[in-house]
Amino acid sequence: MRGYLHWRIGTKYLSLVLCLFAALPLFATKGIFQGLVVEGTKREVGKYIYVAGKTGYLRRVNIQRCRVRFGDGVPSSQRLQSAAESLRDNAEIRVTADEDSHGEWIASDIVILKLPAVDKVRLRI
């Protein structure tokens, strides 16, 4: 009887621990959002970008440890050697990121969907 009682208590604790570990990914906030890159400040270059969504919502995204790549819609003739160099104002991107405990988005993957159109008026100056 005593062995059976220890076994029942042990299985209860084990099932509780397994349920808690299974629920841990639910507490992390992972997001996928799309929008246009908005120019930030000079001191944030290479660390953060701002992404403006279609609804006007602006997110600051930490890009220090993410992978940046071109999407299928970007022609190879427009691609630079490094995709990260193409993260400039008005580029359309899709970001996969995790939100930390302070509310900051930390990107893990950025796909450049469309490069900004070249402003030919500015090139003439």
Secondary structure, DSSP 8 states (H G I E B T S, - for coil): -HHHHHHHHHHHHHHHHHHHHHHHHHHSEEEEEEEEEE---GGGTTTEEEEE-TTS-EEEEE-TT-EEEE-TTS-GGG--SSGGGG--TT-EEEEEEEE-TTS-EEEEEEEEEE-----HHHHH-
